[in-house]
Amino acid sequence: MQILIIINSYLFKLLNFVLGKTKIFIVILGWFLVVSGAIMLIWPERARRKLVRMGFRQVKWILLIGALYLVSLLSSISDNFGPVIFIVGIIAIIFAYLFLKKKTFRKIQEQFAKIPVKALKVFAVIQIILGFFMIFFLKRIWF
């Protein structure tokens, strides 16, 4: 898990160095935030879907890391028992991963369904304001 954090950190630093210093990228990102915020202001359900995706992305990575850990644990255990246990275990881990992924997505959707439309519109307005600030100051404010 530590290696994934290090790779993610270096990748973020590289992208920040390459794309974060160029003004055209900042302007494009600012306009993207303004346009997508305006669309979410018109259709608040898009804001809800975006929030669900943002929340689920983190949970999905945690589930994937847990599944990879179980696979490595299974591979060390299956040396004693043979390849049949390993294959059955891999299939069970894949099914468990897919089942938990679907179940957590439904739970996150249920939680975000409780958010009132006013809060979603406030989220869209904040995104529009951040986009205009990025365009006006030519600095990354978000991301």
C-alpha positions in Angstrom: 0.0 0.0 0.0 2.9 2.3 0.8 4.2 1.9 -2.8 0.9 2.9 -4.3 0.9 6.1 -2.1 4.5 6.9 -3.3 3.6 6.3 -7.0 0.4 8.4 -6.6 2.4 11.2 -4.9 5.1 11.3 -7.7 2.5 11.1 -10.4 0.7 14.0 -8.9 3.9 16.0 -8.6 4.8 15.2 -12.2 1.4 16.2 -13.5 1.5 19.4 -11.3 4.9 20.3 -12.8 3.9 19.6 -16.4 0.3 20.9 -16.4 0.0 23.0 -13.3 2.4 25.7 -14.3 1.0 26.3 -17.8 -1.5 29.1 -18.0 -3.5 27.5 -20.9 -4.1 24.4 -18.8 -5.4 26.6 -15.9 -7.7 28.5 -18.2 -9.1 25.3 -19.7 -9.6 23.8 -16.3 -11.3 27.0 -15.1 -13.7 27.1 -18.0 -14.4 23.4 -17.5 -15.3 24.1 -13.9 -17.5 27.0 -14.9 -19.3 25.1 -17.7 -19.8 21.9 -15.6 -20.9 23.9 -12.6 -23.5 25.7 -14.8 -24.8 22.4 -16.1 -25.0 21.1 -12.5 -26.8 24.3 -11.5 -29.4 23.6 -14.2 -29.6 19.9 -13.5 -28.8 19.2 -9.8 -28.9 15.4 -10.3 -25.7 15.7 -12.3 -24.1 17.2 -9.2 -25.4 14.3 -7.1 -23.9 11.8 -9.6 -20.6 13.7 -9.6 -20.4 13.6 -5.8 -21.3 9.9 -5.8 -18.5 9.2 -8.3 -16.0 11.3 -6.3 -16.9 9.4 -3.1 -17.0 6.0 -4.7 -13.6 6.4 -6.3 -11.9 6.4 -3.0 -13.8 3.4 -1.7 -13.1 1.5 -4.9 -9.3 1.9 -4.4 -9.6 0.7 -0.8 -11.5 -2.4 -2.0 -8.9 -3.0 -4.7 -6.0 -2.7 -2.4 -7.7 -5.1 0.0 -8.4 -7.6 -2.8 -4.7 -7.4 -3.9 -3.6 -8.0 -0.3 -5.9 -11.1 -0.1 -4.5 -12.4 -3.3 -0.9 -12.1 -2.0 -1.9 -13.7 1.2 -3.6 -16.5 -0.7 -0.6 -17.0 -2.9 1.6 -17.5 0.1 -0.8 -19.9 1.7 -1.5 -21.9 -1.4 2.1 -23.0 -1.7 1.3 -25.6 1.0 -2.1 -26.7 -0.5 -1.7 -26.7 -4.2 -3.0 -24.8 -7.2 -6.6 -25.8 -6.8 -7.0 -23.8 -3.6 -5.3 -20.8 -5.3 -7.7 -20.8 -8.3 -10.8 -21.2 -6.2 -9.5 -18.5 -3.9 -8.9 -16.1 -6.7 -12.4 -16.7 -8.1 -13.8 -16.1 -4.6 -11.9 -12.9 -4.2 -13.0 -11.6 -7.6 -16.6 -12.4 -6.8 -16.3 -10.8 -3.3 -14.7 -7.7 -4.8 -17.4 -7.3 -7.4 -20.2 -7.9 -4.8 -18.7 -5.4 -2.3 -18.1 -2.9 -5.0 -21.8 -3.0 -6.1 -23.0 -3.0 -2.5 -20.9 0.0 -1.4 -21.9 1.9 -4.6 -25.6 1.4 -3.7 -25.0 2.5 -0.1 -23.2 5.6 -1.3 -26.0 6.4 -3.7 -28.5 6.0 -0.8 -26.6 8.4 1.4 -26.2 11.0 -1.3 -29.9 10.7 -2.3 -30.6 12.3 1.1 -28.8 15.5 0.1 -31.3 18.3 -0.6 -31.3 20.0 -4.0 -30.3 23.3 -2.4 -27.1 21.8 -1.2 -26.4 20.5 -4.7 -27.0 23.9 -6.2 -24.6 25.4 -3.6 -22.0 22.9 -4.7 -22.5 23.9 -8.3 -22.2 27.6 -7.4 -19.0 27.0 -5.5 -17.6 25.1 -8.5 -18.5 28.1 -10.8 -16.9 30.5 -8.4 -13.7 28.4 -8.2 -13.6 28.3 -12.0 -13.9 32.0 -12.3 -11.2 32.6 -9.7 -8.9 30.2 -11.6 -9.5 32.1 -14.8 -9.1 35.5 -13.2 -6.0 34.8 -11.1 -4.5 32.3 -13.5 -3.6 30.0 -10.6 -4.9 26.6 -9.7 -7.3 26.8 -6.8 -8.7 23.3 -6.8 -7.0 19.9 -7.6 
